[in-house]
Amino acid sequence: MSSVSAITPIRGLSVALLCLAFLGCASPGVIEEPRDLEDFDEAWEFNQVWSTRVRGEGPNDRLGLRPAADGDMVYIAGNNGRVEARRASDGRRVWRTELDAPLSAGPTVFQGRLMVGSLDGDIYYLDASDGSVRWESHVRSEVLTPPALSRDVAVVRLADGQVKGISLDDGSELWSREEEVPALILRGNTAPVVRGGRALVGFDNGALRAFRLRDGQAQWSEQVGVSAGRTEIEELADVARWIDATNDLVFAGTAAGTTSAVAIDNGNRVWERELGSYSGLAVDQDLLYLTDEHSELHGLNQRDGSSVWQNDDLRAREVTAPAVVGETVVVGDLEGYLHAIDSDSGELVGRHRLRRVRIHTPPTVVDDRVVVQDSRGRVRAYRLDELD
């Protein structure tokens, strides 16, 4: 099966994980086997630079923990409450902070500001230079995706459907908006994105909304996911776990089977494709890259959504969202492999296996380094080198 999805029953906000075998299946009850990996002529190789571990004793299932980068610094967090800063070049630890919290989202870093969230409904604001905790704030619901940071405001998406604007000065709540949450959702909310003074948020009912950053005033709303079906499971219309944006367009994929581009300034839909995504999206200067519901990779023209290339070599391998690394696009899969795809042609050009541990979250890019965190908290940094 290409994407075994974690489903959360919202009634009572149970944290139990239920496996839903519907994405990527040929028909109900039929699970597609992951495609076998075939040999190819490698043009790029992954060379490990350093590794470390931030593992806790709690569950690691699809937590929103992903390394974050700023300059030559990489920030990592474990579900045991550990947060670290390391140099991307050599992995040397600069600082470590131990928080008494089951961390589940982040870290997010922006201009010396660092934030993480927890399953207990707490957010922690740290100084990125030394790891000192400036403040902590209770937001009353699980934080499953990294907050979005601006100079003055943090935008936090909560598991119960709320979005909050939090003052970075003291952790006080500036504004709060709430969207009706379906009875069942794909566990792992859409991370908000900040662009042009707006907070862009995808909701579990398929709505994509823009709020003014300073006061939360609604700017526009566009329905990018349309639920269809007779049962609660069939009616899932979640926006993908990650949306992404350029300076003028925001892109959103849905588990229900569409990908859309929406103008940031007015919310007008520029284009829509019948091409769903669960893992997420990434952009560069020219293309939009996405992993579809079958774990096939696509390169799309940002302006009209037309296909530039498609790669089905990794079909049903539960591939992560893409990360753009120079001339390649890198993804992880269910068996602990990293795959490099040529960003122009869509062909496989490199492969490396970390170990037999699933990779849930997309790699993080720092210059020519690829930093990846597996489901057991092992973090590795690789240099992607072109072969002669």
C-alpha positions in Angstrom: 0.0 0.0 0.0 1.4 3.4 -0.9 0.2 5.4 2.1 -1.2 3.7 5.2 -2.7 6.7 6.9 -3.1 7.3 10.5 -6.7 8.3 11.3 -7.8 10.2 14.4 -11.4 9.9 15.6 -12.1 13.5 16.6 -15.0 12.7 18.9 -13.3 12.8 22.3 -10.0 13.6 20.6 -8.8 10.0 21.1 -5.1 9.6 20.4 -5.5 6.0 19.2 -4.1 5.4 15.8 -6.3 3.5 13.3 -4.9 2.3 10.1 -6.9 3.1 7.0 -6.1 1.1 3.9 -7.6 3.2 1.2 -5.0 5.5 -0.3 -3.3 4.0 -3.3 -5.3 0.7 -3.2 -6.7 -0.6 -6.4 -10.0 -1.5 -4.8 -11.5 -1.8 -1.3 -9.7 -4.6 0.6 -6.8 -4.9 -1.9 -3.5 -3.7 -0.6 -0.9 -2.8 -3.2 2.6 -4.2 -2.5 5.5 -1.7 -2.6 7.3 -1.7 -5.9 10.6 -3.5 -5.9 13.6 -1.3 -6.4 15.5 -1.8 -9.6 19.0 -1.0 -10.5 19.8 2.1 -12.5 22.9 4.2 -13.5 23.6 6.4 -10.5 24.8 9.9 -11.2 24.8 11.1 -7.6 25.8 9.5 -4.3 24.9 10.2 -0.7 28.0 10.6 1.6 27.3 10.7 5.3 28.8 13.6 7.1 27.6 13.1 10.6 24.8 11.4 12.7 23.2 11.8 16.1 20.1 10.6 18.0 17.3 12.4 19.7 15.1 9.5 20.8 12.6 9.3 23.6 10.4 6.6 25.2 7.1 7.7 23.7 5.5 6.8 20.4 7.2 8.0 17.2 4.2 7.4 14.8 4.1 10.3 12.4 5.0 13.0 14.8 5.6 16.4 13.2 9.3 16.4 14.2 11.6 17.4 11.4 15.0 19.1 11.5 15.0 22.8 10.8 17.8 24.9 9.3 19.0 28.4 9.5 22.3 29.3 7.9 24.9 26.7 8.9 22.8 25.6 11.9 20.5 22.6 12.1 18.0 22.3 14.9 16.5 18.9 15.9 14.0 17.7 18.5 13.0 14.4 20.0 9.7 13.3 21.5 11.5 12.9 24.9 11.8 16.7 25.1 15.4 17.1 23.9 16.2 20.0 21.5 19.6 20.5 20.0 21.5 22.9 17.7 24.3 21.5 15.6 26.5 22.8 12.8 25.4 21.4 9.5 29.0 21.2 8.2 30.3 18.8 10.8 27.5 18.0 13.3 29.2 19.6 16.2 26.7 20.3 19.0 26.4 24.0 19.9 23.8 23.6 22.7 21.3 21.1 24.1 18.1 21.9 26.0 16.0 19.3 27.9 12.2 20.1 28.0 9.9 18.2 30.2 7.4 17.6 27.4 6.4 14.9 24.8 7.4 17.0 21.8 5.4 16.4 18.6 6.0 19.3 16.3 8.9 21.4 15.1 11.4 22.8 15.5 10.6 25.9 13.5 13.3 28.5 13.2 13.2 32.1 11.9 15.6 35.0 12.5 17.0 33.7 15.8 13.6 32.5 17.0 12.9 28.8 17.7 9.7 27.0 18.6 8.5 23.5 19.3 5.1 22.0 20.3 4.0 19.1 22.4 1.2 16.4 22.6 0.2 18.1 25.9 -0.8 21.2 24.1 2.2 23.3 25.0 4.5 25.5 22.9 8.0 26.5 23.8 9.8 29.6 22.5 13.6 29.3 22.6 16.5 31.5 21.8 18.1 29.9 18.7 21.6 31.1 19.7 21.8 29.3 23.1 18.7 27.2 23.6 17.4 29.2 26.5 13.6 29.1 27.0 12.1 32.5 26.7 8.6 31.4 27.6 6.1 28.5 27.3 2.4 28.7 26.7 -0.4 26.2 27.0 -2.7 26.2 23.9 -5.0 23.4 25.2 -4.8 20.9 22.3 -2.2 18.7 20.7 0.3 20.4 18.4 1.0 18.0 15.6 2.6 20.3 13.0 5.4 22.9 13.2 4.2 26.4 14.0 4.9 29.2 11.4 7.0 32.1 12.6 7.1 35.7 11.6 9.0 38.6 13.3 6.3 39.1 16.0 3.7 36.4 15.7 3.7 32.6 15.8 0.8 30.8 14.0 0.0 27.5 15.7 -2.4 24.9 14.2 -4.0 22.6 16.8 -5.5 19.1 16.5 -9.0 20.3 17.4 -9.3 22.6 14.4 -8.2 25.8 16.0 -5.5 28.2 14.6 -4.0 30.7 17.1 -1.8 33.7 16.7 0.6 33.9 19.6 2.7 37.0 20.5 6.4 36.2 20.5 6.9 38.9 23.1 5.3 37.0 26.0 3.3 34.0 24.6 -0.1 35.6 25.0 -2.9 34.8 22.6 -3.4 37.5 20.0 -6.3 35.9 18.1 -7.9 32.5 17.6 -9.9 31.1 14.7 -11.7 27.7 14.6 -13.0 25.5 11.8 -15.5 22.7 12.1 -13.5 19.4 12.1 -14.9 16.3 10.4 -15.6 13.2 12.6 -12.5 11.6 11.2 -9.3 13.2 10.0 -5.9 12.1 8.7 -3.8 12.4 11.9 -1.2 15.1 11.3 -2.6 18.5 10.5 -1.5 20.9 7.7 1.4 23.1 8.9 0.5 26.8 8.4 2.6 29.0 6.1 3.3 32.7 6.5 3.5 34.9 3.4 3.0 38.6 2.8 1.5 39.4 6.2 -0.9 36.5 6.0 -1.2 33.1 7.7 -2.2 30.5 5.2 -3.9 27.5 6.7 -5.4 24.3 5.3 -8.2 22.7 7.3 -9.4 19.1 7.6 -12.7 19.9 5.8 -10.8 20.9 2.6 -10.8 24.7 3.1 -7.8 26.8 2.5 -8.0 30.1 4.4 -5.9 33.2 4.7 -5.9 35.3 7.9 -4.2 38.7 8.5 -1.2 37.9 10.6 -1.5 40.7 13.2 -5.1 40.2 14.2 -6.4 37.0 12.6 -9.0 38.8 10.4 -10.2 36.5 7.6 -8.8 37.6 4.2 -10.2 34.9 1.9 -11.3 31.3 1.8 -11.1 28.7 -1.0 -12.5 25.2 -0.9 -9.7 23.1 -2.4 -10.9 19.7 -1.1 -14.4 18.3 -1.7 -15.5 15.3 0.3 -17.5 12.7 -1.4 -18.9 9.4 -0.2 -21.5 7.7 1.9 -19.4 6.9 5.0 -17.2 9.0 7.3 -14.0 7.4 5.9 -15.1 8.0 2.3 -15.8 11.7 3.1 -12.2 12.5 4.1 -11.2 15.7 2.3 -8.1 16.7 4.2 -5.7 19.2 2.7 -2.3 17.5 2.5 -0.1 17.5 5.6 2.0 20.2 4.1 1.1 23.1 1.9 3.8 25.2 0.2 4.0 28.6 -1.3 5.9 31.0 -3.5 5.7 34.8 -3.1 2.4 34.9 -5.0 0.9 31.4 -5.1 0.0 28.8 -2.4 -0.2 25.2 -3.4 -2.4 22.7 -1.6 -2.9 18.9 -2.2 -5.7 16.9 -0.8 -6.1 13.3 0.1 -9.4 13.4 -1.8 -7.5 13.6 -5.0 -6.8 17.2 -6.1 -3.9 19.7 -6.2 -4.6 23.4 -6.5 -2.8 26.7 -6.9 -4.4 29.7 -5.3 -3.4 33.4 -5.6 -2.1 34.6 -2.2 -3.4 38.2 -2.6 -7.0 37.4 -3.3 -7.7 33.7 -2.9 -8.6 33.2 -6.6 -7.9 29.7 -7.9 -5.3 29.7 -10.7 -5.5 26.0 -11.6 -6.6 22.6 -10.3 -5.4 19.1 -11.1 -7.1 15.8 -10.4 -4.0 14.7 -8.6 -4.1 14.0 -4.9 -1.3 14.2 -2.3 -1.0 12.9 1.2 2.7 13.2 1.9 3.1 16.8 0.7 4.6 19.3 -1.7 7.8 21.3 -2.4 8.6 24.1 -4.7 11.7 25.7 -6.4 12.0 28.6 -8.7 10.2 26.8 -11.6 8.4 23.6 -10.6 6.0 22.2 -8.0 7.0 18.8 -6.8 4.6 16.4 -5.2 4.2 12.9 -3.9 0.8 11.6 -5.0 -1.5 9.2 -3.2 0.2 6.2 -4.9 3.7 7.5 -3.9 4.5 8.5 -7.5 6.5 11.6 -7.9 5.4 14.5 -10.1 7.0 17.7 -11.4 4.4 20.3 -12.4 4.6 23.7 -14.0 3.8 26.2 -11.2 1.8 28.5 -13.5 -0.7 26.1 -15.1 -0.3 22.8 -13.3 0.8 20.9 -16.5 2.9 17.8 -16.1 6.6 18.2 -16.8 7.5 14.7 -15.7 6.2 11.7 -13.6 8.1 8.9 -11.9 6.4 5.7 -10.8 9.6 3.8 -9.8 8.7 4.2 -6.1 5.0 3.4 -6.4 3.4 2.2 -3.1 6.7 2.7 -1.1 5.0 5.3 1.2 7.3 8.0 0.0 7.7 11.3 1.9 7.1 14.8 0.6 10.0 15.9 -1.7 12.9 18.2 -0.7 14.7 20.1 -3.4 18.5 19.7 -3.2 20.3 21.6 -6.0 19.6 19.7 -9.2 17.8 16.9 -7.5 14.6 16.1 -5.5 15.1 13.8 -2.5 12.5 11.6 -0.8 12.6 8.9 1.9 10.5 5.7 2.0 9.0 3.0 4.2 12.2 0.9 4.2 14.7 3.6 5.2 15.9 4.5 1.7 16.7 7.9 0.4 16.1 8.4 -3.3 17.4 11.3 -5.5 15.5 12.2 -8.6 16.7 14.5 -11.3 14.6 17.7 -11.0 14.6 18.3 -14.8 13.8 14.8 -16.1 12.3 13.0 -13.1 14.7 10.1 -13.5 16.2 8.3 -10.5 19.8 9.4 -10.1 20.8 8.2 -6.6 19.9 5.9 -3.7 21.1 5.3 -0.2 19.7 3.2 2.6 20.0 4.6 6.2 18.8 1.4 7.9 15.6 -0.7 8.1 13.6 2.1 9.7 10.8 4.1 8.1 11.3 7.7 7.1 8.1 9.7 7.8 9.1 13.3 7.3 10.8 14.9 4.3 14.5 15.6 4.4 15.7 19.1 5.4 18.1 20.9 3.1 21.1 23.0 4.3 23.2 24.2 1.4 24.6 21.0 -0.1 23.6 18.9 3.0 20.6 16.7 3.3 19.5 16.1 6.9 17.0 13.4 7.6 15.3 12.1 10.8 13.9 8.6 10.9 11.0 7.3 12.9 13.3 6.3 15.8 14.9 9.6 16.2 18.2 9.0 14.4 19.3 12.1 12.6 21.9 11.9 9.7 23.4 14.5 7.5 24.6 13.6 4.0 26.4 15.5 1.2 25.0 14.7 -2.2 27.9 14.5 -4.6 27.9 14.1 -8.4 29.7 11.1 -9.7 32.2 11.4 -12.5 
